[in-house]
């Protein structure tokens, strides 16, 4: 069952299958007892992918994502880093990565035991970067997969890029979020150019038949938002807090 506890580390802490689980406002999840850092949907080189198609996005998303990862590794000093699928936006993303960015990722992979859970965007292991590539990982009594299953208990997944619109004072604020029912958990996308799907979308319903709790990412903390405050996307939704 899901139970909130007090924490001075990172942001919001709960218990999941007997493990302390900390939600960071970056979208990462930290399991302090196992020193396990989990991130999902990094989508390295998404900007360059769209630039090649004539869509002019600034080519700095990989750099920004690495900045955030380095901050967390310095803060947490993890034993293991688990990337929960779609780390690379497409099969050629590694080849397009700037060499300076690639060296930074090399250093991150060398600083901890790195696990790459494969996703739909990156179904093959990375060629250059160290670590272990798996279709699914079993750690701390939890099943880590990219795409959520409808019935598996104690499952941690990504893929859906959950976001929520929280209504307060007549204003809707739209931000990425963690969503869980205490047994299944879906992480927000960690990458800089990832967007998100509203948790009220029907795609989430099969994974949380008994309802869910939503933890919205703020600029400096994570906020648990009552289900009654959630709204569908609309023109009044804002993209920041």
C-alpha positions in Angstrom: 0.0 0.0 0.0 1.0 3.6 -0.6 2.0 5.5 2.6 3.6 9.0 2.7 6.5 9.5 5.1 8.6 12.6 6.1 11.8 13.1 4.2 14.6 15.6 4.0 16.1 14.0 0.9 15.1 15.2 -2.6 11.3 15.7 -2.5 8.3 13.4 -1.8 8.8 10.0 -0.1 6.5 7.0 0.0 6.7 3.3 0.7 6.3 0.9 -2.2 6.4 -2.9 -1.6 8.5 -2.2 1.6 10.9 0.1 -0.1 11.4 3.8 0.6 10.8 5.6 -2.8 11.6 9.2 -3.2 10.1 11.3 -6.1 12.4 14.1 -7.2 11.0 17.2 -9.0 13.2 16.4 -12.0 11.1 13.3 -12.6 13.6 10.8 -11.3 12.9 8.2 -8.6 15.4 7.4 -5.8 15.4 4.2 -3.7 17.8 5.2 -0.9 18.1 1.8 0.8 19.3 0.2 -2.5 21.0 3.3 -3.7 19.1 2.9 -6.9 18.3 5.9 -9.2 15.6 5.4 -11.8 14.9 7.7 -14.8 12.6 7.1 -17.7 12.3 8.3 -21.3 15.5 10.4 -21.7 15.0 10.6 -25.5 18.5 11.7 -26.2 18.9 13.5 -29.6 15.2 14.1 -30.1 16.0 17.6 -31.1 18.5 16.6 -33.8 16.0 13.9 -35.0 13.4 16.6 -35.7 15.9 19.1 -37.1 16.8 16.5 -39.8 13.1 16.5 -40.7 13.1 20.3 -41.1 11.5 21.1 -37.8 13.8 23.7 -36.2 14.2 22.7 -32.5 17.2 24.0 -30.6 19.8 21.2 -30.5 20.4 21.3 -26.8 18.0 18.7 -25.3 20.7 16.1 -24.8 22.9 18.6 -23.0 20.1 19.7 -20.7 19.1 16.1 -19.9 22.7 15.3 -19.1 22.9 18.3 -16.8 20.0 17.0 -14.8 21.4 13.5 -14.7 24.8 14.7 -13.5 23.1 16.8 -10.7 21.3 13.7 -9.4 24.3 11.4 -9.6 26.3 14.0 -7.6 23.5 14.3 -5.0 22.6 10.7 -4.6 25.8 8.8 -5.4 23.9 5.8 -6.6 25.2 2.3 -6.8 22.9 1.6 -9.7 21.3 3.8 -12.4 18.3 2.3 -14.2 17.1 3.9 -17.5 13.5 2.8 -18.0 13.5 2.7 -21.8 13.5 5.2 -24.7 16.9 6.6 -23.6 17.7 7.2 -27.2 15.0 8.7 -29.5 15.8 6.6 -32.5 18.3 4.0 -33.8 20.8 6.7 -35.1 20.7 8.9 -32.0 24.1 7.6 -30.7 25.8 8.5 -34.0 24.3 12.1 -33.9 25.4 12.7 -30.3 28.0 15.4 -29.9 31.3 13.9 -28.8 31.4 16.1 -25.7 28.0 14.9 -24.7 28.9 11.3 -25.4 32.0 11.6 -23.1 29.7 13.0 -20.3 27.4 10.0 -20.7 30.5 7.7 -20.7 31.5 9.1 -17.4 28.0 8.7 -16.0 27.9 5.0 -17.1 31.3 4.5 -15.4 30.2 6.1 -12.1 27.6 3.4 -11.3 26.2 0.1 -12.4 24.1 1.1 -15.4 21.0 -0.8 -16.5 19.3 0.0 -19.8 15.8 -1.3 -20.0 15.0 -1.3 -23.7 12.0 0.7 -25.1 10.0 1.0 -28.3 12.3 3.9 -29.5 15.5 2.0 -28.6 14.8 -1.8 -28.9 18.6 -2.5 -29.3 21.3 -2.0 -26.7 23.5 1.1 -27.0 26.7 0.4 -28.9 29.1 2.8 -27.2 27.9 3.2 -23.7 28.6 0.7 -20.9 26.0 -1.1 -18.8 23.6 -4.0 -19.0 20.7 -4.0 -21.5 17.5 -5.9 -20.5 13.9 -6.1 -21.7 12.9 -5.9 -18.0 14.7 -5.7 -14.7 13.8 -7.2 -11.3 15.3 -5.1 -8.5 14.2 -4.6 -4.9 11.1 -6.8 -5.4 9.9 -4.5 -8.2 9.5 -5.2 -11.9 11.0 -2.4 -14.0 9.6 -2.3 -17.6 9.3 0.3 -20.2 5.6 -0.2 -21.2 3.2 -0.7 -18.3 1.3 -4.0 -18.1 -2.4 -4.1 -17.2 -2.2 -6.6 -14.3 1.4 -6.9 -13.0 1.7 -5.9 -9.4 4.7 -4.1 -8.0 5.5 -2.8 -11.4 7.4 0.4 -12.3 7.1 1.7 -15.9 7.5 4.7 -18.1 6.4 5.1 -21.8 3.2 7.1 -21.3 4.9 10.4 -20.2 2.2 11.2 -17.6 1.2 14.8 -17.1 -1.6 16.3 -15.1 -3.6 19.5 -15.1 -4.2 20.7 -11.5 -7.0 23.2 -11.0 -6.5 25.9 -8.3 -8.2 29.3 -8.1 -9.6 29.1 -11.6 -6.2 28.4 -13.1 -5.0 25.1 -14.6 -1.4 24.2 -14.2 -0.1 21.4 -16.5 3.1 19.6 -15.4 4.6 16.1 -15.6 3.7 13.8 -12.8 4.2 10.4 -11.1 1.1 8.3 -11.0 0.6 5.3 -8.7 -2.0 3.1 -7.0 0.5 1.8 -4.4 1.4 -1.3 -6.4 2.0 0.1 -9.9 3.9 3.2 -10.7 4.4 5.2 -13.9 7.3 7.7 -14.1 7.2 11.0 -16.0 9.6 11.4 -18.9 12.9 12.8 -17.8 14.1 14.1 -21.1 14.1 17.8 -22.0 11.9 17.4 -25.1 9.3 14.9 -24.1 5.9 16.4 -23.6 3.2 14.3 -21.9 -0.2 12.6 -21.8 -2.8 13.7 -19.4 -3.5 11.1 -16.7 -7.2 11.4 -17.3 -6.6 10.0 -20.8 -8.2 6.5 -21.3 -4.7 5.0 -21.8 -4.1 5.1 -18.1 -7.4 3.5 -16.9 -6.4 -0.2 -17.6 -3.3 0.2 -15.4 -5.1 1.7 -12.4 -8.6 0.1 -12.1 -8.9 1.1 -8.5 -7.9 4.7 -9.0 -4.5 6.4 -8.5 -2.6 9.1 -6.7 -0.9 11.9 -8.6 2.3 13.6 -7.7 2.9 16.8 -9.7 6.4 18.1 -10.4 7.0 21.6 -9.2 10.0 23.8 -9.7 11.4 22.9 -6.2 9.2 20.1 -4.9 6.7 17.5 -5.7 3.0 18.1 -4.9 0.4 15.4 -4.2 -2.7 16.5 -6.1 -6.2 15.3 -5.1 -8.0 13.5 -7.9 -10.9 15.9 -7.5 -8.5 18.7 -8.6 -7.4 17.1 -11.8 -8.8 18.4 -15.1 -8.6 17.4 -18.8 -6.5 19.4 -21.1 -7.9 22.7 -22.2 -6.9 26.1 -23.5 -6.6 27.5 -20.0 -3.9 25.0 -19.0 -0.5 26.6 -18.3 2.8 24.9 -18.9 4.7 26.1 -15.8 4.3 27.0 -12.1 
